[in-house]
């Protein structure tokens, strides 16, 4: 009996030694295999690792049916979709479109957009739809939609070329890709470009900024005007900066700068100087692509941007105008962050964030 027990224990111990030896071989083999893997390619993109993602509505009101007060409608709110990376930076980026959130998600050719580019840099990213736009389209007022024929107008306004499908030489758009054009022209919401609508969106935008914490607004087209109005409405100091890609709309102090144009689709509008001073509390950069100086409309918007920065700086603020061509980038359009060279355009934004100590 004792011999059997000894025999059994001996085999058990022998088996354990074999198992340990096998485990050691696995470790050695794994280490060897890992040592034989090629190193990561230079410039390889860091992974996107999210701590959380989600969405919420902000602002708006509840109205009652005048014919039946027991019926209500929740409307005129904004919508925020958020992506929070692990080991996040202190200041987030709220991407503010004037067409659809699609322009922040992909390049024209389907490549990576600003959303992914800056998540890889560990900035919290917020995609914003203002009231009555995109995913926040419940309106408290009647809206009459009439189809308008925008494709040719968009092509010219976005400065893809001097005439429809006559591309500018060197334009940063995949000109031979029909599907890229299809994607670009379909990624649109109705904007309702009026002062009343911009003020409505500015009210909800201010609430969003207060709720999100420290953010830099990164905007496109008329989104820049709405972000300025949102900064005026915010009750906190959470607005830490504004980078506006090709905004046609501005806010000026009463009696200064460009006279107000309340009936124009993009203003400008005027506010008391004491209110305007809120726009001097954070740095701003107004960014423009190619062919602005010679375009009949964009040459005016560029001039207004320079006037706006002069007024802001006169009152102690920090505002600059950047032509991407002055940074050595050529061929950029009205939506440069979706152009083929969007990584180089994003690098300019990263430089600005670093320069303004907003990359901590």
SEGU-352345 format. One record per residue (C-alpha): residue in one letter; y, z, x. Coordinates in steps of 0.05 Angstrom, whole numbers, padded with zeros to 5 digits, always signed. Each point is the difference from the previous one (the first is absolute). Example, Ala and Ser with C-alpha at 12.3 -4.5 7.8 and 13.67 -1.06 7.14 Angstrom:
<sites>
a-00090+00156+00246;s+00069-00013+00027;
</sites>
This chain:
<sites>
x+00000+00000+00000;x+00048+00019+00055;x-00019-00063+00039;x+00015-00042-00063;x+00068+00034-00008;x+00015-00012+00073;x-00023-00072-00005;x+00043-00010-00063;x+00061+00032+00032;x-00009-00042+00062;x+00002-00064-00039;x+00060+00024-00039;x+00037+00015+00064;x-00021-00067+00029;x+00026-00034-00063;x+00066+00036+00005;x+00007-00021+00073;x-00014-00072-00021;x+00051+00004-00056;x+00053+00029+00047;x-00015-00054+00051;x+00006-00053-00053;x+00066+00029-00024;x+00026+00001+00071;x-00021-00073+00007;x+00038-00017-00064;x+00063+00033+00028;x-00008-00036+00067;x-00015-00067-00034;x+00060+00008-00047;x+00046+00018+00057;x-00025-00059+00040;x+00009-00047-00059;x+00070+00025-00012;x+00017-00009+00074;x-00023-00072-00006;x+00046-00016-00059;x+00060-00043+00018;x+00066+00038+00001;x+00047-00008-00059;x+00042-00062+00006;x+00071+00011+00026;x+00047+00007-00059;x-00056+00016-00050;x+00028+00026-00065;x-00009+00074-00013;x-00039+00016-00063;x+00031+00019-00066;x-00025+00070-00017;x+00028+00027-00065;x+00006+00072-00020;x+00017-00019-00072;x+00021-00056-00045;x+00023-00003-00072;x+00058-00014-00046;x+00048+00032-00049;x+00057-00016-00047;x+00070+00029+00008;x+00061+00004-00044;x+00008-00036-00067;x+00009+00028-00069;x-00034+00005-00068;x+00031-00037-00059;x-00017+00005-00074;x-00012-00055-00049;x+00062-00001-00045;x-00044-00022-00058;x-00052+00054+00013;x+00024+00059+00043;x-00072+00025+00008;x-00013-00061+00045;x+00024+00003+00072;x+00001-00044+00062;x+00002+00024+00072;x+00040-00052+00038;x+00049-00018+00056;x-00039+00039+00053;x-00015-00022+00071;x-00068-00005+00033;x-00020+00023+00070;x-00066-00018+00035;x-00011+00042+00062;x-00043-00003+00062;x+00001+00061+00045;x-00034-00007+00069;x-00033+00055+00039;x+00045+00030+00054;x+00059-00029-00038;x+00070-00008+00028;x+00054+00044-00029;x+00040-00056-00034;x-00032-00049-00049;x+00019-00072-00017;x+00014-00020-00072;x-00008-00076-00007;x+00048-00026-00052;x-00011-00071-00023;x+00040-00049-00040;x-00058-00044-00020;x-00066+00040+00000;x-00036+00050+00044;x-00043-00058+00023;x+00052-00019+00052;x-00012+00066+00037;x-00076-00005-00003;x-00013-00068+00032;x+00030-00053+00043;x+00010-00069-00031;x-00065-00023+00031;x-00039+00061-00024;x+00007+00038+00065;x+00019+00073+00005;x+00064+00022-00033;x+00049+00057+00013;x-00042+00049-00041;x-00058-00004+00049;x+00042-00010+00062;x+00037+00065-00010;x-00059+00040-00026;x-00032-00017+00068;x+00062+00034+00030;x-00014+00061-00044;x+00062-00006-00044;x-00011+00022-00072;x+00010-00063-00042;x+00027-00002-00071;x+00002-00064-00042;x+00054+00004-00053;x+00007-00035-00067;x+00066+00016-00034;x+00009+00007-00075;x-00018-00063-00040;x-00031-00032+00061;x-00073-00012+00018;x-00043+00061-00015;x+00059+00036-00032;x+00017-00052-00052;x+00005+00042-00063;x+00072-00010-00020;x+00040+00044-00047;x+00040-00061-00022;x-00021-00068-00029;x-00013-00053+00053;x+00003-00074-00015;x-00042-00040+00048;x+00014-00074+00006;x-00037-00041+00052;x+00047-00025+00054;x-00019-00051+00053;x+00005+00040+00064;x-00046-00034+00050;x+00050-00049+00030;x+00056+00052-00004;x-00043+00051+00037;x-00017-00050+00054;x+00074-00011+00014;x+00022+00072-00009;x-00054+00024+00048;x+00024-00053+00049;x-00067-00032+00012;x+00037-00066+00007;x+00062-00039-00019;x-00034-00033-00059;x-00065+00012-00038;x-00061-00007+00045;x+00044-00025+00057;x-00014+00057+00048;x+00048+00024+00053;x-00028-00016+00070;x-00035+00061+00028;x+00001+00039-00065;x-00046+00061+00002;x-00040-00023-00060;x-00068-00034-00001;x+00030-00065-00024;x-00067-00037-00002;x-00034+00053-00042;x+00007-00016-00074;x-00032+00066-00020;x+00053+00038+00040;x+00054-00032-00042;x-00038+00015-00064;x-00005+00073+00021;x+00073+00004+00019;x+00027-00029-00065;x-00047+00039-00045;x+00016+00068+00029;x+00060+00011-00044;x+00023+00047-00055;x+00060-00011-00045;x+00056+00038+00035;x+00053+00008-00055;x+00057-00006+00050;x+00058+00035-00034;x+00042+00059+00019;x-00027+00041-00058;x-00072-00012+00022;x+00017+00015+00073;x+00032+00066-00022;x-00061+00017-00041;x-00046-00013+00059;x+00046+00040+00045;x-00006+00060-00046;x-00077-00002+00003;x+00001-00016+00074;x+00042+00062+00014;x-00052+00043-00035;x-00055-00034+00041;x+00035+00015+00065;x+00010+00072-00019;x-00074+00007-00016;x-00029-00037+00060;x+00034+00039+00055;x+00031-00032+00063;x-00003-00076-00005;x+00031-00063+00027;x+00010-00054-00053;x-00023-00068+00025;x+00024-00052-00049;x+00002-00073-00016;x+00055-00040-00033;x+00031+00035-00061;x-00045+00060+00015;x+00052+00019+00052;x+00055+00008-00052;x-00046+00042-00044;x-00019+00044+00059;x+00074+00013+00015;x+00010+00020-00073;x-00062+00045+00005;x+00029+00035+00061;x+00063+00014-00041;x-00043+00031-00055;x-00045+00042+00045;x+00013+00075-00003;x-00032+00014+00067;x+00009-00024+00071;x-00067-00035-00001;x+00028-00069+00012;x-00004-00004+00075;x+00015-00074+00011;x+00003-00070-00030;x-00023-00066+00029;x+00019-00055-00048;x-00029-00069+00010;x+00051-00050-00027;x+00033+00040-00055;x+00052-00038-00041;x+00025+00064-00035;x+00045+00056+00026;x+00039+00061-00020;x+00072+00011+00023;x+00051+00056-00008;x+00052-00014-00053;x+00057-00041+00030;x-00038-00018+00063;x-00044-00057+00024;x-00022-00056-00047;x+00030+00006-00071;x-00051+00020-00053;x-00033-00054-00041;x-00034+00036-00059;x-00022-00065-00033;x-00032-00029+00062;x-00075+00008+00007;x+00005+00040+00065;x+00068+00033-00006;x+00031+00027+00042;x+00020+00063-00037;x+00050+00053+00019;x-00005+00076-00001;x+00049+00056+00018;x+00006+00012+00075;x-00029+00070-00007;x-00063-00030-00029;x-00002-00057+00050;x+00000+00050+00057;x-00073+00015-00016;x-00015-00068+00031;x+00029+00023+00066;x-00052+00056+00009;x-00058-00044+00024;x-00006-00061+00045;x-00005-00070-00030;x-00018-00069+00026;x+00012-00065-00037;x-00049-00054+00024;x+00005-00075-00010;x-00042-00060+00019;x+00017-00071+00019;x+00048-00050-00033;x+00043+00055-00032;x+00066-00020+00032;x-00005-00072-00027;x-00030+00015-00069;x+00052-00003-00056;x-00023+00066-00031;x-00030+00039+00057;x+00060-00011+00044;x+00040+00040-00051;x-00053+00056-00004;x-00001+00004+00076;x+00076+00006+00002;x-00003+00055-00054;x-00053+00037+00041;x+00046+00000+00060;x+00058+00025-00043;x-00045+00054-00029;x-00020+00025+00069;x+00073+00000+00022;x+00019+00043-00059;x-00059+00048+00010;x+00016+00007+00074;x+00074+00009-00014;x-00019+00062-00041;x-00044+00029+00055;x-00067-00033-00018;x-00050-00039+00041;x-00012-00072-00024;x-00017-00063+00037;x-00016-00073-00015;x-00059-00032+00036;x-00012-00074+00003;x-00073-00008+00018;x+00019-00061+00042;x+00043+00047+00043;x-00065+00039+00013;x-00033-00064+00024;x-00038-00013-00066;x+00006-00070-00028;x-00018-00033-00065;x+00003+00061-00045;x+00011-00007-00075;x+00029+00043-00056;x-00064+00042+00002;x-00011+00007+00075;x-00050+00058-00005;x-00049-00049-00033;x+00013-00056+00050;x-00051-00022+00052;x+00035+00041+00054;x+00004+00063-00043;x-00030+00042+00056;x+00059-00017+00044;x+00048+00014-00058;x-00036+00067-00011;x+00009+00016+00074;x+00075-00005-00010;x-00005+00050-00057;x-00042+00046+00044;x+00053-00004+00054;x+00054+00019-00050;x-00040+00059-00027;x-00011+00024+00071;x+00073-00009+00018;x+00021+00041-00060;x-00052+00054+00014;x-00036-00015-00065;x-00069-00010+00032;x-00018+00073+00014;
</sites>
